[in-house]
Amino acid sequence: MAVIAMKDLQFNALEWLNLMPEAAVVHDSVGIVAVNAIAEPLLLASGVLDQLRCIRQEGRISFRSSHSHLQLNMASSRLPGRDAWLTLMTPLSSPSHHYQQLVDRNPCAFMVHRRFKPLFANPAFARLFDFASVEQVLELDSLRRIIGEAHWPEAQRNYDTLMASGTLGKTQVVEHHTINGRSLHAHLVDFVLMWDGEPAVCTVVSNVSKEVRQLEKLRALALTDPLTGLSNRRHFFDYSEPYLVRAVEQGGGLALILMDIDHFKEINDRFGHPFGDRVLGQFGQRLVNLVEEEALAARIGGEEFALLMPLRPDQCVQTLAECLCHQMGWTQTEQGHEVRVAVSVGATAWRGHQDRLTDMYLRADKALYQAKAEGRNRSCSTEPAQVAS
C-alpha cells in the first residue's frame, strides 16, 4: 500500500480514494474521514459503521451484516502520522449468491415445473425458447405450447412416471418449439426434486438441433447414391421389407423392376467419365419423375437401377416394364455427336406370402439378362400375361 502524506489525506483524500479499484474508507475513532463511491452503498448496511469504529489494529477481519446477507472482508492499515485507518472492503458472496450465479450463468437451460406449470427457469432457458425474459416464461399457464402436440401425450405419461418413481430411466431427444414457433431438437434430462416443500420436475434442456441435422445428413449420405440422389443398394434391400409386409397385409400387388443402361461402358470410354456421371444423374431424375411417390427407386451399382413399387389391380407388370423401357431412353448431343441412351428392363411380380425379395430379385435379374441377350433396348417379364389382383 502506498504511503500517503498527511497533507494529501487532508486535501486530496477523495481524489486518490476514487482511483482505487476497491471500496475504500478512511476513518478514525470518531467516524468517517473520506470514502470513495464504491464504498458508499456498503456503509449503509447495518453495523458497517460500528465495525469500522472498532478497528484498532492492522489486519483482516470478516464482517456479516445482522439484517442482510452482506458479507465483507475488511483489510485495514494505519495511515502514518495520524490516528486514522484506511480500510478496503471486499464483498464476500454467500453460498446462495454463488448458487444464483451458477444458475444465471449456466449455459445449459433448465426449468422446474409442476404438472407443466413453470415454477422456475434460468435465463438460458428463456433465451433458448425465444422468451424476452424469465418472467415471461413464468407467466405461462402450461408448457404445452413449447412441447408441441406431437410429443404432448408422451410428455404427460413421462410426468406421471416421474412423480410415481422419481426417474424415467432414460433421456430423450424430441422436437420442441420456441414461443415464436421455431422448431428445435431438445435433449431432455428429467428428475424429481422438492420445490417449496412439494415434489416437482426439473428438466435440463440441451439444444441438439445441429447434431441431429448432422446425423441426418450422415445417415442420408450412408443410404443415398451421391450421383443420382436415389437410394443406394444397402438402403434398397434394408428398406424393402415394409413393402413386402404391406403386400402381405393388404393382399396387393408388388413389382420389382431392374434396369441397366445399354452400352454404358462405351459411353464412358468415348465421352469420358464426367459425361457418364451426368447420364447417370439424368437417368435417376427421369426415373423419379416417372414413378409414383410410394415407389422405392435405387441405384444398385454401376449403371444398374432397381424399382420396387406397389401394383394397382389394373396394372400389368409386363406393360409397366415396356413403358419404362420406352420412356427411360433419350437422345442428346455431346461433343458434336448424337448419343443414344437406351435401357434394358427385367421385371417380376410378387407371387404371394412365401415369395421373398431375394426370390423376386433373382427372377427380375434373369429377365434382365434375357432382354440383353435378345438385343437390348427392350423389356422382359417373368409374368407376361399376369395382371396383379
Secondary structure, DSSP 4 states (H G I P E B T S, - for coil): -----HHHHHHHHHHHHTTSSSEEEEE-SSSEEEE-TTTHHHHTSTTHHHHHHT--SSEEEEEE-TTSS-EEEEEEEEETTTTEEEEEEEEEPPHHHHHHHHHHH-SSEEEEEETTEEEEE-HHHHHHTT-S-HHHHHT-S-SHHHH-TTTHHHHHHHHHHHHHHS--SS-EEEEEE-TTS-EEEEEEEEEEEEETTEEEEEEEEEE-HHHHHHHHHHHHHHHB-TTT-SB-HHHHHHHSHHHHHHHHHH--EEEEEEEEETTHHHHHHHH-HHHHHHHHHHHHHHHHHHS-TT-EEEEEETTEEEEEEEE-TT-BHHHHHHHHHHHT-EEEEETTEEEEE-EEEEEEE--STT--HHHHHHHHHHHHHHHHHTTSSSEEES-TT-B--
